[in-house]
Amino acid sequence: MADDVVITGMGVVTPIGVGETAFWEALTNGQTGAAEVTSFDTSELTRTLACQVKEDLPLSQPPGRASRLAVLAAQQALRDANLDAESIAASRVDVCVGTTMGETVFIENSLDDPDEQWLSHDHLQQISLGRPGVISRSVAEAVGATGSAYDLFGACAAGNMSLASARRKILSGSCDMVLAGGADGFSRLAFIGFMRLRVMAETCCRPFDEKRDGLFVGEGAGLFVVESSEHARRRGARVRARVSGGAVTAESYHPTRPHPEGDGLTRATIEALHDAQLNSSDIGYVCAHGTGTPQNDAIEAKVMQHCFPVGVSFSSIKSLTGHTMGAAAAIEAAVCVLSLERQMLIPTWYLSNPLDVGNLDPVMAKPRSQSVQHVVNNSAGFGGYNSSVVLSAA
């Protein structure tokens, strides 16, 4: 079967809750993760709010924050999938973690060092600890996975890119299972960068609202155990959802701005539906990228109107979680899985005056009970990255 790839385990570490129970409760109650930044001095900055994970991370985990978030999410996912160390050691398990920033802490720790210490031997050794691949390798080492381990740098589309990659790996038979998802730690570099781009909200993130003024920078991780349905059946695993289709596209329009007509995201959505062998009318819900920035939301609304001409329900959770960068699409995939299981859609909190979306159906004000069998999870990022994943009920 073209869609014979399933999710059997899931772990989430977010600014609104660690673990799916706390995460779902916060989503349904409209609990925001936005708070004053305390990890560095913001007194001379024009923005001071962000969405950071509030729980302390175990000190036994890797030193880099993104790696620690990813390891915690991976451990949750493996427990959820009923996989122990012996089972992992006996299987071909790959690890794929999507990320935007990678592991920046080793660079940020040296930002205030005297000039003479820069590019010294010790400084270079510290920077090398954050080299590409460190997040996935940290996860693999922590859980005992011996297959390939690689970070996928796909900007804010990276979480979906990881799931699409995992789907291809399972269909090809190159491994038994993939620990796939996304992770990014809170970064001073990202915070100041987005502030300088003037796309950060002042007091409230309102995706798809006429009064939206930007995003909140966030952090987190979402990891999934992905395997074939046959492999899951043989080991008696519970199937939580199917990864029915996935697509990744790129557009060469602008380093930070999407194409005015959403060319890349449109192609990703259509190709993911084709990969899933589904029509647009089969989709009951779109978990939108929905950053809360003026350009992104308007263009994404165009994309959804083009791809779903008869209309579809949609919402964004970034009003609560903030934009968790490379983890965003993975965390939003977790929302899709929970929505499919519970037949309930999370609204775009703080959305009161929606922009013109034609036949589209914005979910707003409160959670909505709704029958859905197939959902689309969309994401887009700087550099023209776009990815779309279709998830279906188990």
C-alpha positions in Angstrom: 0.0 0.0 0.0 1.2 3.5 -0.8 0.1 4.7 2.6 1.3 1.7 4.6 3.4 3.8 7.1 2.2 4.3 10.6 3.0 6.2 13.8 3.1 4.0 16.9 4.7 6.4 19.4 4.8 10.1 20.0 6.6 12.5 22.4 6.2 16.2 22.7 8.1 18.8 24.7 6.6 22.3 24.3 6.3 25.7 26.0 2.7 24.8 27.0 3.4 21.3 28.3 5.7 18.4 28.4 4.1 15.1 27.4 0.9 14.7 25.4 -1.5 14.9 28.3 -0.3 18.3 29.5 0.1 19.5 25.9 -3.5 18.6 24.9 -4.9 20.1 28.1 -3.2 23.4 27.4 -4.3 23.3 23.8 -8.0 22.8 24.7 -7.9 25.4 27.5 -6.1 28.1 25.4 -3.1 28.3 27.7 -0.4 30.4 26.2 3.3 29.8 26.6 4.3 33.4 26.1 6.3 35.0 29.0 9.1 37.5 29.6 12.5 36.3 28.4 14.8 35.6 31.4 17.7 33.7 29.9 19.3 36.9 28.6 19.0 40.7 29.1 16.2 42.2 26.9 16.1 45.7 28.6 17.5 47.4 25.4 15.3 45.3 23.0 12.0 46.3 21.5 10.5 42.9 22.2 10.7 40.9 25.4 8.2 38.0 25.1 8.9 34.5 23.9 7.6 30.9 24.4 10.1 28.8 26.3 9.9 25.3 27.9 9.3 26.0 31.6 10.2 22.5 32.9 13.7 21.8 34.0 15.5 19.4 31.7 17.4 16.4 33.2 21.1 17.3 33.7 22.1 13.8 32.5 21.1 14.6 29.0 23.4 16.1 26.3 24.7 19.6 27.1 23.1 21.3 24.1 19.5 22.5 24.7 18.1 21.3 21.4 19.6 17.9 21.9 18.2 17.7 25.4 14.7 18.6 24.2 14.9 16.0 21.4 16.2 13.2 23.7 13.3 13.9 26.2 10.7 13.7 23.3 12.4 10.6 21.9 12.2 8.8 25.2 8.5 9.6 25.5 7.9 8.3 22.0 9.7 5.0 22.6 7.7 4.5 25.9 4.5 5.3 24.0 5.5 2.7 21.3 6.3 0.1 24.0 9.9 -0.2 22.8 12.6 -1.0 25.3 16.4 -1.1 24.9 16.4 -4.7 23.9 13.8 -4.1 21.2 15.7 -1.1 19.8 19.0 -3.0 19.8 17.4 -5.9 17.8 15.9 -3.6 15.1 17.2 -1.3 12.4 16.3 2.1 13.9 17.3 5.3 12.1 17.0 8.8 13.7 16.1 11.9 11.7 15.7 15.2 13.4 14.6 18.3 11.5 15.9 21.6 12.8 16.3 25.3 11.9 19.1 26.5 14.1 20.8 23.3 15.0 22.7 23.4 18.3 23.6 27.1 18.8 24.4 27.1 22.5 28.1 26.4 21.9 28.3 29.6 19.8 26.1 31.7 22.0 28.1 30.8 25.1 31.1 32.6 23.4 29.4 35.7 22.1 30.6 37.8 24.9 34.2 36.4 25.1 37.1 38.7 24.6 38.4 39.0 21.1 41.6 37.2 21.8 39.6 34.0 22.8 37.8 33.9 19.5 38.9 31.1 17.2 41.3 29.8 19.8 41.7 26.0 20.0 39.3 25.8 23.0 36.8 28.0 21.2 36.9 26.0 18.0 36.4 22.8 20.1 33.3 24.3 21.7 31.8 25.4 18.3 32.5 21.9 16.9 30.3 20.4 19.5 27.4 22.0 17.7 28.2 20.7 14.3 25.4 19.4 12.0 24.2 16.0 13.1 24.8 16.5 16.8 21.0 16.5 17.7 20.2 13.2 16.0 23.4 11.6 17.2 22.6 12.6 20.8 19.2 11.0 20.4 20.7 7.8 18.9 23.2 7.5 21.7 20.6 8.1 24.4 18.2 5.4 23.2 20.6 2.9 21.7 19.7 3.3 18.0 22.4 2.0 15.8 21.1 2.9 12.3 21.8 6.1 10.5 21.4 9.4 12.4 21.1 12.7 10.7 19.8 16.3 11.2 17.7 17.7 8.4 18.2 21.5 8.0 15.0 22.7 6.4 14.3 25.9 8.3 10.8 25.9 9.7 9.6 23.2 7.4 12.1 20.7 8.8 9.8 18.8 11.1 7.5 17.8 8.2 10.6 17.1 6.0 11.7 14.6 8.6 8.4 12.8 8.6 8.3 12.7 4.8 11.9 11.3 4.9 10.9 8.7 7.4 7.9 7.6 5.2 10.3 7.2 2.2 12.7 5.1 4.3 10.1 2.8 5.6 8.5 2.3 2.1 12.0 1.5 0.7 12.6 -1.1 3.4 16.0 0.4 4.3 15.2 0.3 8.0 12.6 -1.2 10.4 11.7 2.0 12.3 12.6 5.7 12.2 12.6 8.1 15.2 11.6 11.2 13.2 10.5 14.7 14.1 12.0 18.1 14.9 13.8 20.0 17.6 15.1 23.5 18.3 16.2 25.2 21.6 15.5 28.8 22.4 18.1 30.9 20.8 19.2 34.5 21.4 20.4 34.4 17.7 16.8 33.6 16.5 15.1 36.0 19.0 17.2 39.0 17.9 17.1 37.9 14.3 13.3 37.8 14.1 13.1 41.1 16.1 15.4 42.8 13.6 13.1 41.5 10.8 10.2 43.2 12.5 8.0 40.1 12.5 7.6 39.6 16.2 4.4 40.3 18.0 4.3 42.9 20.8 1.8 41.4 23.2 -0.2 38.6 21.5 0.2 36.3 18.5 -3.0 36.3 16.4 -2.6 34.0 13.4 -5.0 34.8 10.5 -6.5 37.8 12.3 -6.8 41.2 10.6 -4.9 42.7 13.5 -2.0 40.2 13.6 1.4 41.8 14.1 3.8 38.9 14.3 5.0 35.8 16.0 6.6 34.7 19.2 9.9 32.8 19.1 9.6 29.4 20.8 11.4 26.2 21.4 10.5 22.5 21.7 10.7 19.0 20.2 8.3 16.5 18.7 9.5 12.9 17.9 7.6 10.0 16.5 8.2 6.3 16.1 7.5 5.6 12.4 7.3 2.0 11.0 5.3 -0.1 8.5 1.9 -1.4 9.5 3.2 -4.9 9.0 6.1 -4.3 11.4 3.8 -2.8 13.9 1.4 -5.7 13.6 4.2 -8.3 14.2 5.3 -6.7 17.4 1.7 -6.0 18.6 2.0 -2.2 18.6 -0.8 0.2 18.8 -1.2 2.3 15.6 -2.0 5.9 16.4 -2.1 7.3 12.9 -1.0 6.7 9.3 1.5 8.8 7.5 -0.4 8.7 4.2 1.6 11.1 2.1 4.3 13.7 2.2 6.1 16.2 -0.1 8.9 18.7 0.0 9.3 21.6 -2.4 11.5 24.6 -2.8 11.1 28.0 -4.3 13.8 30.4 -5.3 11.9 33.6 -4.7 13.5 35.3 -1.6 15.6 34.3 1.4 13.0 35.3 4.0 9.8 36.0 2.1 7.4 33.4 0.6 6.3 33.6 -3.0 3.4 36.1 -3.3 1.1 33.3 -4.5 2.5 30.6 -2.3 3.9 28.6 -5.2 6.1 26.3 -3.1 3.5 25.5 -0.4 0.8 25.0 -3.1 3.0 22.4 -4.9 3.8 20.7 -1.6 0.2 20.4 -0.6 -0.9 19.1 -4.0 2.0 16.6 -4.2 1.3 15.3 -0.7 -2.3 14.7 -1.6 -1.2 12.9 -4.7 1.3 10.8 -2.7 -1.6 9.9 -0.3 -3.9 9.1 -3.3 -6.5 11.4 -1.9 -8.5 14.3 -3.2 -8.8 17.7 -1.6 -12.4 16.9 -0.7 -11.1 14.0 1.5 -9.3 16.4 3.9 -11.3 17.4 6.9 -8.7 19.7 8.5 -5.5 21.6 7.8 -3.1 22.3 10.6 -1.8 25.6 9.1 1.7 27.0 9.4 0.0 30.2 10.6 2.8 32.2 12.1 0.8 35.4 12.8 2.9 37.5 10.5 1.1 39.7 8.0 2.7 38.2 4.8 2.7 34.5 5.8 -0.9 34.3 6.8 -2.3 36.1 3.8 -0.3 34.0 1.4 -1.1 30.8 3.2 -4.8 31.6 3.1 -4.4 31.9 -0.7 -2.7 28.5 -0.8 -5.5 26.8 1.1 -8.2 28.5 -1.1 -6.4 27.2 -4.2 -5.8 23.7 -2.9 -9.2 23.2 -1.2 -11.7 25.0 -3.5 -14.7 23.5 -1.7 -13.4 24.8 1.7 -11.8 23.1 4.7 -11.5 23.6 8.4 -8.2 25.1 9.5 -6.4 26.6 12.5 -2.9 27.4 13.9 -1.6 26.5 17.3 1.3 29.0 17.2 -0.8 31.6 19.1 -0.1 29.4 22.2 3.2 27.6 21.5 4.9 30.3 19.6 7.0 29.5 16.5 9.2 26.6 17.7 11.3 26.7 14.5 12.4 23.2 13.3 10.2 21.6 15.9 7.0 23.5 14.8 5.7 21.1 12.1 6.6 18.1 14.3 4.7 19.5 17.3 1.8 20.4 14.9 1.9 16.8 13.6 1.3 15.7 17.2 -1.8 18.0 17.2 -3.0 16.2 14.0 -2.6 12.8 15.6 -4.5 13.8 18.7 -7.2 15.5 16.7 -7.7 12.3 14.6 -7.8 10.1 17.7 -10.2 12.4 19.6 -12.1 13.8 16.7 -11.7 17.3 18.0 -10.1 20.3 16.4 -8.1 22.9 18.3 -9.0 26.5 17.4 -6.7 29.4 16.6 -6.8 31.1 20.0 -7.0 34.9 20.0 -8.5 34.9 16.5 -11.5 37.2 16.6 -11.5 39.1 13.3 -10.4 36.6 10.6 -8.9 37.9 7.3 -10.9 37.1 4.2 -10.5 33.4 3.6 -13.4 32.8 1.1 -14.9 29.3 1.5 -12.4 28.2 4.2 -13.7 27.4 7.7 -11.5 28.9 10.4 -11.8 27.1 13.7 -11.9 29.7 16.4 -13.0 30.6 20.0 -13.2 27.0 21.3 -12.3 23.4 20.5 -14.7 21.8 18.0 -15.9 18.2 17.9 -15.7 17.2 14.2 -15.4 14.0 12.3 -12.1 13.9 10.4 -10.4 10.9 8.7 -7.6 12.7 6.9 -5.7 15.9 7.8 -3.0 18.0 6.2 -0.1 19.4 8.2 1.6 22.3 6.3 4.8 24.2 7.0 7.0 26.7 5.3 10.4 28.2 6.1 13.1 30.7 5.1 15.1 29.8 2.1 12.0 28.7 0.2 11.5 25.4 2.1 8.0 24.0 2.1 6.7 20.7 3.3 3.3 19.0 3.6 2.3 15.8 5.3 -1.0 14.0 5.1 -2.0 12.1 8.3 -4.9 9.7 8.5 -6.9 8.0 11.2 -5.6 4.6 12.4 
